[in-house]
Amino acid sequence: PGIAAVYDKLLVAEDLQSFGEQLRKNYEETKELLLQVAGHKDVLEGDPYLKQRLRLRESYITTLNVCQAYTLKRIRDPSFQVSPQPPLSKEFTDESQPAELVQLNQQSEYAPGLEDTLILTMKGIAAGMQDTG
């Protein structure tokens, strides 16, 4: 639900954000009811192996989701700017030598690197989720 809220905040019109809030509330209520019916205290209580695998991947998938949300925001609103905090070293921000990935996709209708970043985040999230949904 936390990641969905990030997508909502960045990508959903303000007048529709209450819909996302209601969906997240319904999700939490449904989850609690299912846990009650199953007699469990926590999600995946009956499958500790899967629970551990998901927890190990969570930080990577979360990072990719946040990166994807900001990339989609930049694609939809080219004037949207994010300042990196703390400042990146010159090694990473030297504009005289663009990244190889950016050079590979020079025909993109979006700002340099955005389409590549979006594709990489989609592939990374899919790989991280594997067969867990």
DSSP file (Angstrom, degrees, kcal/mol; ACC not computed):
  #  RESIDUE AA STRUCTURE BP1 BP2  ACC     N-H-->O    O-->H-N    N-H-->O    O-->H-N    TCO  KAPPA ALPHA  PHI   PSI    X-CA   Y-CA   Z-CA
    1    1 A P     >        0   0    0      0, 0.0     4,-1.6     0, 0.0     5,-0.1   0.000 360.0 360.0 360.0 -30.3    0.0    0.0    0.0
    2    2 A G  H  >  +     0   0    0      2,-0.2     4,-1.4     1,-0.2     5,-0.1   0.901 360.0  47.2 -66.4 -40.9    2.9    2.4    0.6
    3    3 A I  H  > S+     0   0    0      1,-0.2     4,-2.2     2,-0.2    -1,-0.2   0.899 108.5  55.2 -67.5 -40.0    4.2    2.1   -2.9
    4    4 A A  H  > S+     0   0    0      1,-0.2     4,-2.6     2,-0.2    -1,-0.2   0.875 105.0  54.2 -59.7 -36.7    0.7    2.6   -4.3
    5    5 A A  H  X S+     0   0    0     -4,-1.6     4,-2.7     2,-0.2    -1,-0.2   0.862 106.0  52.2 -65.7 -35.7    0.5    5.8   -2.4
    6    6 A V  H  X S+     0   0    0     -4,-1.4     4,-2.1     2,-0.2     5,-0.2   0.940 110.5  47.1 -64.9 -47.0    3.7    7.1   -4.0
    7    7 A Y  H  X S+     0   0    0     -4,-2.2     4,-2.9     1,-0.2     5,-0.5   0.930 113.7  49.4 -59.0 -45.2    2.3    6.3   -7.5
    8    8 A D  H  X S+     0   0    0     -4,-2.6     4,-2.1     1,-0.2    -2,-0.2   0.943 110.1  49.8 -58.3 -49.5   -0.9    8.1   -6.5
    9    9 A K  H  < S+     0   0    0     -4,-2.7    -1,-0.2     1,-0.2    -2,-0.2   0.881 121.6  33.3 -59.7 -40.3    0.9   11.2   -5.2
   10   10 A L  H  < S+     0   0    0     -4,-2.1    -1,-0.2    -5,-0.2    -2,-0.2   0.804 132.4  22.9 -86.1 -30.6    3.0   11.6   -8.2
   11   11 A L  H  < S+     0   0    0     -4,-2.9     2,-0.4    -5,-0.2    -3,-0.2   0.596  98.4  83.1-120.4 -13.7    0.8   10.4  -11.0
   12   12 A V  S  < S-     0   0    0     -4,-2.1     5,-0.1    -5,-0.5     0, 0.0  -0.793  79.7-108.0-104.1 138.1   -2.9   10.6  -10.1
   13   13 A A    >>  -     0   0    0     -2,-0.4     3,-1.9     1,-0.1     4,-0.7  -0.271  31.5-117.2 -58.1 145.1   -5.0   13.7  -10.4
   14   14 A E  G >4 S+     0   0    0      1,-0.3     3,-1.0     2,-0.2     4,-0.4   0.852 113.0  57.4 -56.3 -38.8   -5.9   15.2   -7.1
   15   15 A D  G 34 S+     0   0    0      1,-0.2    -1,-0.3     2,-0.1     3,-0.1   0.649 110.1  45.5 -70.1 -13.0   -9.6   14.7   -7.5
   16   16 A L  G X> S+     0   0    0     -3,-1.9     3,-1.1     1,-0.1     4,-1.0   0.474  85.6  90.5-104.6  -5.0   -9.0   11.0   -8.0
   17   17 A Q  H <X S+     0   0    0     -3,-1.0     4,-2.1    -4,-0.7     5,-0.2   0.788  77.3  64.6 -65.7 -27.0   -6.6   10.4   -5.1
   18   18 A S  H 3> S+     0   0    0     -4,-0.4     4,-2.4     1,-0.2    -1,-0.3   0.830  96.3  59.3 -64.6 -29.2   -9.5    9.6   -2.7
   19   19 A F  H <> S+     0   0    0     -3,-1.1     4,-2.2     2,-0.2    -1,-0.2   0.930 106.6  46.0 -62.9 -45.8  -10.2    6.5   -4.9
   20   20 A G  H  X S+     0   0    0     -4,-1.0     4,-2.4     2,-0.2    -2,-0.2   0.894 111.1  52.7 -63.2 -40.8   -6.7    5.2   -4.3
   21   21 A E  H  X S+     0   0    0     -4,-2.1     4,-2.2     1,-0.2    -2,-0.2   0.914 109.9  48.7 -60.7 -42.6   -7.0    5.9   -0.6
   22   22 A Q  H  X S+     0   0    0     -4,-2.4     4,-2.7     2,-0.2    -2,-0.2   0.897 109.8  51.7 -65.7 -40.3  -10.3    3.9   -0.5
   23   23 A L  H  X S+     0   0    0     -4,-2.2     4,-2.3     2,-0.2    -2,-0.2   0.913 110.8  47.8 -61.7 -42.7   -8.7    1.0   -2.3
   24   24 A R  H  X S+     0   0    0     -4,-2.4     4,-2.2     2,-0.2    -2,-0.2   0.885 112.0  49.9 -66.4 -37.6   -5.8    0.9    0.1
   25   25 A K  H  X S+     0   0    0     -4,-2.2     4,-2.3     2,-0.2    -2,-0.2   0.929 111.4  48.5 -64.7 -45.0   -8.2    1.0    3.1
   26   26 A N  H  X S+     0   0    0     -4,-2.7     4,-2.7     1,-0.2     5,-0.2   0.880 109.2  54.3 -62.0 -38.2  -10.3   -1.8    1.5
   27   27 A Y  H  X S+     0   0    0     -4,-2.3     4,-2.8     2,-0.2    -1,-0.2   0.943 109.3  46.7 -60.1 -48.7   -7.1   -3.8    1.0
   28   28 A E  H  X S+     0   0    0     -4,-2.2     4,-2.3     1,-0.2    -2,-0.2   0.910 113.8  48.1 -62.3 -42.8   -6.1   -3.5    4.7
   29   29 A E  H  X S+     0   0    0     -4,-2.3     4,-2.3     2,-0.2    -1,-0.2   0.928 113.6  47.2 -63.1 -45.1   -9.6   -4.4    5.9
   30   30 A T  H  X S+     0   0    0     -4,-2.7     4,-2.7     1,-0.2    -2,-0.2   0.910 110.9  51.9 -63.3 -42.9   -9.8   -7.4    3.5
   31   31 A K  H  X S+     0   0    0     -4,-2.8     4,-2.4    -5,-0.2    -1,-0.2   0.924 110.3  48.4 -59.9 -45.3   -6.3   -8.5    4.6
   32   32 A E  H  X S+     0   0    0     -4,-2.3     4,-2.1     1,-0.2    -1,-0.2   0.904 112.1  49.0 -63.0 -41.6   -7.3   -8.4    8.3
   33   33 A L  H  X S+     0   0    0     -4,-2.3     4,-2.6     2,-0.2    -2,-0.2   0.911 111.3  49.5 -64.8 -42.1  -10.5  -10.3    7.6
   34   34 A L  H  X S+     0   0    0     -4,-2.7     4,-2.6     2,-0.2    -2,-0.2   0.902 110.2  50.5 -64.0 -40.8   -8.6  -13.0    5.7
   35   35 A L  H  X>S+     0   0    0     -4,-2.4     5,-2.5    -5,-0.2     4,-1.0   0.905 111.2  49.7 -62.3 -40.3   -6.0  -13.3    8.5
   36   36 A Q  H  <5S+     0   0    0     -4,-2.1     3,-0.5     2,-0.2    -2,-0.2   0.942 112.3  46.1 -62.5 -48.6   -8.9  -13.7   11.0
   37   37 A V  H  <5S+     0   0    0     -4,-2.6    -2,-0.2     1,-0.2    -1,-0.2   0.893 115.8  46.3 -62.2 -41.0  -10.6  -16.4    8.9
   38   38 A A  H  <5S-     0   0    0     -4,-2.6    -1,-0.2    -5,-0.2    -2,-0.2   0.629 109.4-124.4 -77.6 -13.1   -7.4  -18.3    8.3
   39   39 A G  T  <5 +     0   0    0     -4,-1.0     2,-0.3    -3,-0.5    -3,-0.2   0.807  64.5 136.8  73.3  29.2   -6.5  -18.0   12.0
   40   40 A H      < -     0   0    0     -5,-2.5    -1,-0.3    -6,-0.2    -2,-0.1  -0.750  50.3-155.6-107.6 155.3   -3.1  -16.3   11.2
   41   41 A K  S    S+     0   0    0     -2,-0.3     2,-0.3     1,-0.2    -1,-0.1   0.670  80.9  24.3 -96.5 -22.5   -1.5  -13.3   12.9
   42   42 A D  S >  S-     0   0    0     -7,-0.1     3,-1.3   -10,-0.0    -1,-0.2  -0.967  89.7 -90.6-143.8 155.0    0.6  -12.4    9.8
   43   43 A V  T 3  S+     0   0    0     -2,-0.3    -2,-0.0     1,-0.3   -12,-0.0  -0.406 111.1  11.7 -64.5 140.4    0.6  -12.7    6.1
   44   44 A L  T >  S+     0   0    0     -2,-0.1     3,-1.3     1,-0.1     7,-0.3   0.739  78.9 144.8  60.9  26.9    2.5  -15.8    4.8
   45   45 A E  T <  S+     0   0    0     -3,-1.3    -2,-0.1     1,-0.3    -1,-0.1   0.841  72.5  51.3 -59.2 -33.0    2.6  -17.2    8.3
   46   46 A G  T 3  S+     0   0    0      1,-0.2    -1,-0.3    -4,-0.2    -3,-0.1   0.512 111.8  47.4 -84.6  -4.3    2.2  -20.7    6.8
   47   47 A D    <>  +     0   0    0     -3,-1.3     4,-2.3     1,-0.1    -1,-0.2  -0.598  58.8 165.8-135.9  74.2    5.0  -20.2    4.3
   48   48 A P  H  > S+     0   0    0      0, 0.0     4,-2.3     0, 0.0     5,-0.2   0.804  76.6  59.2 -62.7 -29.0    8.1  -18.8    6.0
   49   49 A Y  H  > S+     0   0    0      2,-0.2     4,-2.2     1,-0.2     5,-0.1   0.951 109.6  41.6 -64.6 -48.8   10.4  -19.6    3.1
   50   50 A L  H  > S+     0   0    0      1,-0.2     4,-2.6     2,-0.2     5,-0.2   0.896 112.8  55.3 -64.5 -40.2    8.3  -17.4    0.7
   51   51 A K  H  X S+     0   0    0     -4,-2.3     4,-2.2    -7,-0.3    -1,-0.2   0.911 109.2  46.9 -59.4 -43.0    8.0  -14.7    3.3
   52   52 A Q  H  X S+     0   0    0     -4,-2.3     4,-2.2     2,-0.2    -1,-0.2   0.913 110.7  52.0 -66.0 -42.9   11.8  -14.6    3.7
   53   53 A R  H  X S+     0   0    0     -4,-2.2     4,-1.5     1,-0.2    -2,-0.2   0.911 111.3  47.5 -59.9 -42.8   12.3  -14.5    0.0
   54   54 A L  H  X S+     0   0    0     -4,-2.6     4,-1.5     1,-0.2    -1,-0.2   0.902 110.2  51.6 -66.4 -41.1    9.9  -11.6   -0.4
   55   55 A R  H  X S+     0   0    0     -4,-2.2     4,-0.6     1,-0.2    -1,-0.2   0.874 108.1  52.5 -64.4 -36.5   11.5   -9.6    2.5
   56   56 A L  H  < S+     0   0    0     -4,-2.2     4,-0.3     1,-0.2     3,-0.2   0.868 115.4  40.6 -66.2 -35.8   14.9  -10.0    1.0
   57   57 A R  H  X S+     0   0    0     -4,-1.5     4,-2.6    -5,-0.2     3,-0.5   0.664  93.0  88.6 -84.4 -17.4   13.7   -8.6   -2.3
   58   58 A E  H  X S+     0   0    0     -4,-1.5     4,-2.8     1,-0.2     5,-0.2   0.858  85.0  50.1 -55.2 -44.7   11.5   -5.9   -0.8
   59   59 A S  H  X S+     0   0    0     -4,-0.6     4,-1.8    -3,-0.2    -1,-0.2   0.883 114.3  45.3 -65.5 -36.6   14.2   -3.2   -0.6
   60   60 A Y  H  > S+     0   0    0     -3,-0.5     4,-2.2    -4,-0.3    -2,-0.2   0.927 115.3  45.9 -70.7 -44.7   15.2   -3.7   -4.3
   61   61 A I  H  X S+     0   0    0     -4,-2.6     4,-2.5     2,-0.2    -2,-0.2   0.900 112.1  51.8 -66.4 -40.2   11.7   -3.8   -5.6
   62   62 A T  H  X S+     0   0    0     -4,-2.8     4,-2.5    -5,-0.3     5,-0.2   0.928 109.7  49.4 -61.8 -45.2   10.7   -0.7   -3.5
   63   63 A T  H  X S+     0   0    0     -4,-1.8     4,-2.4    -5,-0.2    -1,-0.2   0.914 112.2  48.0 -60.1 -43.8   13.6    1.3   -4.9
   64   64 A L  H  X S+     0   0    0     -4,-2.2     4,-2.5     2,-0.2    -1,-0.2   0.884 110.3  52.3 -65.3 -38.6   12.7    0.3   -8.4
   65   65 A N  H  X S+     0   0    0     -4,-2.5     4,-2.5     2,-0.2    -2,-0.2   0.921 110.7  46.7 -63.4 -43.9    9.1    1.2   -7.9
   66   66 A V  H  X S+     0   0    0     -4,-2.5     4,-2.3     2,-0.2     5,-0.2   0.925 113.0  49.5 -64.2 -43.9   10.0    4.6   -6.6
   67   67 A C  H  X S+     0   0    0     -4,-2.4     4,-2.1    -5,-0.2    -2,-0.2   0.905 111.7  49.8 -59.9 -42.0   12.4    5.1   -9.5
   68   68 A Q  H  X S+     0   0    0     -4,-2.5     4,-2.8     2,-0.2    -2,-0.2   0.911 108.9  51.3 -64.6 -43.0    9.6    4.0  -11.9
   69   69 A A  H  X S+     0   0    0     -4,-2.5     4,-2.1     1,-0.2    -2,-0.2   0.925 112.6  45.4 -61.7 -44.8    7.1    6.4  -10.4
   70   70 A Y  H  X S+     0   0    0     -4,-2.3     4,-2.2     2,-0.2    -1,-0.2   0.862 112.3  52.2 -67.4 -34.8    9.4    9.4  -10.7
   71   71 A T  H  X S+     0   0    0     -4,-2.1     4,-2.3    -5,-0.2    -2,-0.2   0.928 109.5  48.6 -66.0 -44.9   10.4    8.4  -14.3
   72   72 A L  H  X S+     0   0    0     -4,-2.8     4,-2.5     1,-0.2     5,-0.2   0.892 110.0  53.0 -61.0 -39.3    6.7    8.2  -15.3
   73   73 A K  H  X S+     0   0    0     -4,-2.1     4,-2.6    -5,-0.2     7,-0.2   0.924 109.9  47.7 -61.5 -44.5    6.2   11.6  -13.7
   74   74 A R  H  < S+     0   0    0     -4,-2.2    -2,-0.2     2,-0.2    -1,-0.2   0.869 111.7  50.7 -65.4 -36.4    9.1   13.0  -15.8
   75   75 A I  H  < S+     0   0    0     -4,-2.3    -2,-0.2     1,-0.2    -1,-0.2   0.921 116.8  39.8 -66.6 -42.8    7.7   11.4  -18.9
   76   76 A R  H  < S+     0   0    0     -4,-2.5    -2,-0.2     1,-0.3    -1,-0.2   0.819 130.0  28.6 -75.7 -31.5    4.2   12.9  -18.3
   77   77 A D    ><  -     0   0    0     -4,-2.6     3,-2.4    -5,-0.2    -1,-0.3  -0.773  65.0-174.8-134.2  86.9    5.5   16.3  -17.1
   78   78 A P  T 3  S+     0   0    0      0, 0.0    -1,-0.1     0, 0.0    -4,-0.1   0.706  84.1  62.1 -58.4 -20.4    8.8   17.2  -18.6
   79   79 A S  T 3  S+     0   0    0      2,-0.1     2,-0.3     0, 0.0    -5,-0.1   0.615  77.7 108.6 -80.6 -10.6    9.0   20.3  -16.4
   80   80 A F    <   -     0   0    0     -3,-2.4     2,-0.4    -7,-0.2    -3,-0.1  -0.517  51.4-174.2 -69.5 126.1    9.0   18.2  -13.3
   81   81 A Q        -     0   0    0     -2,-0.3     2,-0.4     2,-0.0    -2,-0.1  -0.954  16.2-164.4-126.1 142.6   12.5   18.3  -11.7
   82   82 A V        -     0   0    0     -2,-0.4    -2,-0.0   -12,-0.0   -12,-0.0  -0.995  15.6-142.0-124.0 129.1   14.0   16.4   -8.7
   83   83 A S        -     0   0    0     -2,-0.4     2,-0.1     4,-0.0    -2,-0.0  -0.799  24.0-122.2 -90.2 124.9   17.2   17.6   -7.1
   84   84 A P        -     0   0    0      0, 0.0     4,-0.1     0, 0.0    -1,-0.0  -0.446  30.8-125.8 -65.2 135.4   19.4   14.7   -6.0
   85   85 A Q  S    S+     0   0    0     -2,-0.1     3,-0.0     2,-0.1    -2,-0.0  -0.998  90.5  23.5-127.2 127.5   20.2   14.9   -2.3
   86   86 A P  S    S-     0   0    0      0, 0.0    -1,-0.1     0, 0.0     0, 0.0   0.724 111.7 -96.6 -71.6 169.6   23.0   14.8   -1.3
   87   87 A P        -     0   0    0      0, 0.0     2,-0.1     0, 0.0    -2,-0.1  -0.218  40.2-119.6 -55.7 138.8   24.7   16.1   -4.4
   88   88 A L        -     0   0    0      1,-0.1     5,-0.1    -4,-0.1     2,-0.0  -0.431  32.8 -98.0 -75.8 153.4   26.1   13.4   -6.7
   89   89 A S    >>  -     0   0    0      1,-0.1     3,-1.6    -2,-0.1     4,-1.1  -0.308  33.0-110.0 -68.1 157.5   29.8   13.3   -7.4
   90   90 A K  H 3> S+     0   0    0      1,-0.3     4,-1.4     2,-0.2    -1,-0.1   0.768 115.0  71.6 -60.1 -25.5   31.1   14.8  -10.6
   91   91 A E  H 34 S+     0   0    0      1,-0.2    -1,-0.3     2,-0.2    -3,-0.0   0.854 107.2  35.1 -58.5 -34.6   31.9   11.3  -11.8
   92   92 A F  H <4 S+     0   0    0     -3,-1.6    -1,-0.2     1,-0.1    -2,-0.2   0.649 122.3  44.2 -94.7 -17.4   28.1   10.7  -12.1
   93   93 A T  H  < S+     0   0    0     -4,-1.1     2,-0.7    -5,-0.1    -2,-0.2   0.376  72.3 126.6-111.2   4.1   27.0   14.1  -13.2
   94   94 A D    ><  -     0   0    0     -4,-1.4     3,-1.0     1,-0.2    -5,-0.0  -0.508  41.1-166.2 -66.3 109.5   29.6   15.0  -15.9
   95   95 A E  T 3  S+     0   0    0     -2,-0.7    -1,-0.2     1,-0.2    -3,-0.0   0.551  74.8  78.7 -78.4  -6.6   27.5   15.9  -18.9
   96   96 A S  T 3  S+     0   0    0      1,-0.3    -1,-0.2     2,-0.0    -2,-0.1   0.717  98.9  42.5 -74.5 -17.9   30.4   15.7  -21.3
   97   97 A Q  S <  S-     0   0    0     -3,-1.0    -1,-0.3     0, 0.0     3,-0.1  -0.766  82.6-158.0-129.2  87.3   30.2   11.9  -21.3
   98   98 A P        -     0   0    0      0, 0.0    -3,-0.1     0, 0.0     5,-0.0  -0.238  33.9 -89.9 -63.5 153.4   26.5   10.7  -21.5
   99   99 A A     >  -     0   0    0      1,-0.1     4,-1.6     3,-0.0     3,-0.4  -0.257  32.0-119.0 -61.9 149.2   25.8    7.2  -20.3
  100  100 A E  H  > S+     0   0    0      1,-0.2     4,-1.5     2,-0.2    -1,-0.1   0.865 112.4  57.5 -59.6 -38.5   26.0    4.4  -22.9
  101  101 A L  H  > S+     0   0    0      1,-0.2     4,-0.9     2,-0.2    -1,-0.2   0.888 104.1  52.1 -61.5 -38.8   22.3    3.5  -22.5
  102  102 A V  H >4 S+     0   0    0     -3,-0.4     3,-0.5     1,-0.2    -1,-0.2   0.894 108.0  51.6 -65.5 -39.1   21.3    7.0  -23.3
  103  103 A Q  H >< S+     0   0    0     -4,-1.6     3,-0.5     1,-0.2    -1,-0.2   0.815 102.4  61.1 -66.8 -30.1   23.3    7.0  -26.5
  104  104 A L  H 3< S+     0   0    0     -4,-1.5     2,-0.5     1,-0.3    -1,-0.2   0.807 107.1  43.8 -68.5 -29.2   21.7    3.7  -27.6
  105  105 A N  T X<  +     0   0    0     -4,-0.9     3,-0.8    -3,-0.5     8,-0.3  -0.574  63.8 144.7-118.4  67.8   18.2    5.1  -27.7
  106  106 A Q  T <   +     0   0    0     -3,-0.5    -1,-0.2    -2,-0.5    -2,-0.1   0.593  65.3  66.0 -81.2 -10.1   18.6    8.5  -29.4
  107  107 A Q  T 3  S+     0   0    0     -3,-0.2    -1,-0.2     2,-0.0    -2,-0.1   0.413  71.5 124.7 -92.1   2.1   15.2    8.2  -31.2
  108  108 A S    <   -     0   0    0     -3,-0.8     6,-0.0     1,-0.1    -3,-0.0  -0.310  59.7-142.3 -64.9 143.3   13.1    8.4  -28.0
  109  109 A E  S    S+     0   0    0      2,-0.1     2,-0.2     3,-0.0    -1,-0.1   0.531  81.3  75.6 -80.8  -5.3   10.5   11.1  -27.9
  110  110 A Y  S    S-     0   0    0      1,-0.2     3,-0.2   -32,-0.0   -35,-0.1  -0.531 100.3 -73.4-102.2 169.4   11.3   11.6  -24.2
  111  111 A A  S >> S-     0   0    0     -2,-0.2     3,-1.9     1,-0.2     4,-0.5  -0.205  75.1 -69.6 -57.0 152.8   14.2   13.3  -22.4
  112  112 A P  T 34 S+     0   0    0      0, 0.0    -1,-0.2     0, 0.0   -10,-0.1  -0.163 117.3   5.2 -51.8 129.2   17.5   11.3  -22.6
  113  113 A G  T 3> S+     0   0    0     -8,-0.3     4,-2.6   -11,-0.2     5,-0.2   0.195  97.4 105.1  88.2 -16.4   17.4    8.1  -20.5
  114  114 A L  H <> S+     0   0    0     -3,-1.9     4,-2.6     2,-0.2     5,-0.2   0.938  82.8  44.0 -67.1 -46.4   13.8    8.2  -19.4
  115  115 A E  H  X S+     0   0    0     -4,-0.5     4,-2.3     1,-0.2    -1,-0.2   0.917 115.7  48.9 -64.5 -41.8   12.5    5.5  -21.7
  116  116 A D  H  > S+     0   0    0      2,-0.2     4,-2.7     1,-0.2    -1,-0.2   0.919 111.4  50.1 -61.6 -43.3   15.5    3.3  -20.9
  117  117 A T  H  X S+     0   0    0     -4,-2.6     4,-2.5     1,-0.2    -2,-0.2   0.912 109.8  50.7 -62.2 -42.6   15.0    3.9  -17.2
  118  118 A L  H  X S+     0   0    0     -4,-2.6     4,-2.2     2,-0.2    -1,-0.2   0.926 112.0  46.6 -61.7 -45.0   11.3    3.0  -17.5
  119  119 A I  H  X S+     0   0    0     -4,-2.3     4,-2.4     1,-0.2     5,-0.2   0.921 112.5  50.1 -63.3 -44.5   12.1   -0.3  -19.3
  120  120 A L  H  X S+     0   0    0     -4,-2.7     4,-2.5     1,-0.2    -1,-0.2   0.888 110.6  49.3 -63.5 -39.0   14.8   -1.2  -16.8
  121  121 A T  H  X S+     0   0    0     -4,-2.5     4,-2.7     2,-0.2     5,-0.2   0.904 110.5  50.8 -68.1 -38.4   12.5   -0.6  -13.9
  122  122 A M  H  X S+     0   0    0     -4,-2.2     4,-2.4    -5,-0.2    -2,-0.2   0.937 113.7  44.5 -61.9 -45.4    9.8   -2.7  -15.4
  123  123 A K  H  X S+     0   0    0     -4,-2.4     4,-2.4     1,-0.2    -2,-0.2   0.898 114.4  49.6 -66.1 -40.0   12.2   -5.6  -16.1
  124  124 A G  H  X S+     0   0    0     -4,-2.5     4,-2.3    -5,-0.2    -2,-0.2   0.908 111.9  47.0 -65.9 -42.6   13.7   -5.3  -12.6
  125  125 A I  H  X S+     0   0    0     -4,-2.7     4,-2.4     2,-0.2     5,-0.2   0.927 113.3  49.1 -65.2 -44.5   10.3   -5.3  -10.8
  126  126 A A  H  X S+     0   0    0     -4,-2.4     4,-1.9    -5,-0.2    -2,-0.2   0.916 113.1  47.1 -61.0 -43.1    9.2   -8.3  -12.9
  127  127 A A  H  < S+     0   0    0     -4,-2.4    -1,-0.2     1,-0.2    -2,-0.2   0.890 113.0  49.5 -65.8 -38.4   12.4  -10.2  -12.1
  128  128 A G  H  < S+     0   0    0     -4,-2.3    -2,-0.2     1,-0.2    -1,-0.2   0.855 112.4  46.4 -69.4 -34.9   12.1   -9.3   -8.4
  129  129 A M  H >< S+     0   0    0     -4,-2.4     3,-2.4     1,-0.2    -1,-0.2   0.829  81.7 164.0 -75.5 -31.5    8.5  -10.4   -8.2
  130  130 A Q  G >< S-     0   0    0     -4,-1.9     3,-0.5     1,-0.3    -1,-0.2  -0.239  73.3 -18.6  47.4-124.3    9.2  -13.6  -10.0
  131  131 A D  G 3  S+     0   0    0      1,-0.2    -1,-0.3    -3,-0.1    -2,-0.1   0.086 117.2  92.0 -98.9  24.6    6.3  -16.0   -9.4
  132  132 A T  G <         0   0    0     -3,-2.4    -1,-0.2    -4,-0.0    -2,-0.1   0.547 360.0 360.0 -97.1  -7.0    4.9  -14.2   -6.4
  133  133 A G    <         0   0    0     -3,-0.5    -3,-0.1    -4,-0.1    -2,-0.1   0.446 360.0 360.0  92.1 360.0    2.5  -11.9   -8.2
